[in-house]
């Protein structure tokens, strides 16, 4: 797989830097230039208005001489690094601070028309051909009694503003470069907090794809990537458990099918080749029948578990009398109980007790629990089935006084095909699936089942059901 996420991120980062620099060099340059022109023109316009209203107006009122005005404006032009002109309405340059004052001959501006400068308070260009370079010009009329006596014009070379623009742009570029270099820390942060954990997760995914479900992704951060890593670790652990369970399941199924099939095959071959004499064939045919019933029961149990697994919680919930179901289920064991002198005692406080559940499935739970109790009870003993009601729940208990379950086996009895050692020799018909079926059915009802057992004393299974309204 071509892993280019980090390269793409670096490429995008470099492109961003180049694009930002180009943007500052073009658009930024224009913005700075426009700002400087407007700022300078605004300042010069204020100065021109001040000159027009205070200095030049005194000249037109003949209250001061042109020489005096020239001296004052020359000082101001040096301060502003600009040229200050006094222009007559006809376009005669009466005063130019860049040239010596000549009161006898005046230079005339050809084609002088203030209207051509537009409505803006400033203009840029050669000012009617008077300059060889572009100038920033502001021009303010000198008025008296609502008539224009002349104009005050201030000119400043645009090259000065261009130098200021380049200086400011250089500072901005340097600042951008410093910020861009410092922002490489973001790239390093991305590498340590995102890219490296992501690489570990990808490596873990590759390990899982190759079948190594024991691999643990070492990402311990408390963020989304850490959560993803922990989730994948949990998933791989569960998949590994499922894989181990499947291996164990296949081994157990193979064992439980192979034993009776081997027995059936051996006896049938012995009968077929005459090894077993005719007078003894009935006995061995009964053994074959016994093993066949055992295979049938195992197959039926597997189908039941598969049905529960595939349908999940698809139960046919109805309202029924649990006491009646207990009585009918207990009656089905009358024959075996009579032969072994086992008594089933029903402790039922009320005549009827209605619950909300799948009646067929709950009947199967009761059948499996009572069947187990009979298998592991001694002759001449009592099995107690009791119902109690508490907190809108119905508790059903199946208790025997048999051999009990070893403490170390209590947590394993719900596993499929699990049999404690004592049961393997005593109950050859057992499949090890009965309690697994019970557990699955109770879980499907969102109920609980518990077991209390003491070895040599007895065992009690207690499960809950919802009481019907």
Secondary structure, DSSP 8 states (H G I E B T S, - for coil): ----HHHHHHHHHHHHHHHHHHHIIIIIHHHHHHHHHHHHHHHHHHHHHHIIIIIIHHHHTTSS-HHHHHHHHHHHHHHHTSEEEEEETTSEEEEETTS---SS--EE-TT--GGGG-SSSEEEESTTTT-SS-EEEEEEEEEETTEEEEEEEEEEEHHHHHHHHHHHHHHHHHHHHHHHHHTHHHHHHHIIIIIHHHHHHHHHHHHHHTT-TT-------SSHHHHHHHHHHHHHHHHHHHHHHHHHHHHHHHHHHHHHHHHHHHHHHHHHTTSS-HHHHHHHHHHHHHHHHHHHHHHHHHHHHHHHHHHTT----EEEEHHHHHHHHHHTTHHHHHHHT-EEEEEESSS--EEEE-HHHHHHHHHHHHHHHHHTS-TT-EEEEEEEEETTEEEEEEEE-SS---GGGTTTTTSTT---HHHHHH-TT--S-HHHHHHHHHHHTT--EEEEEETTTEEEEEEEEEE--
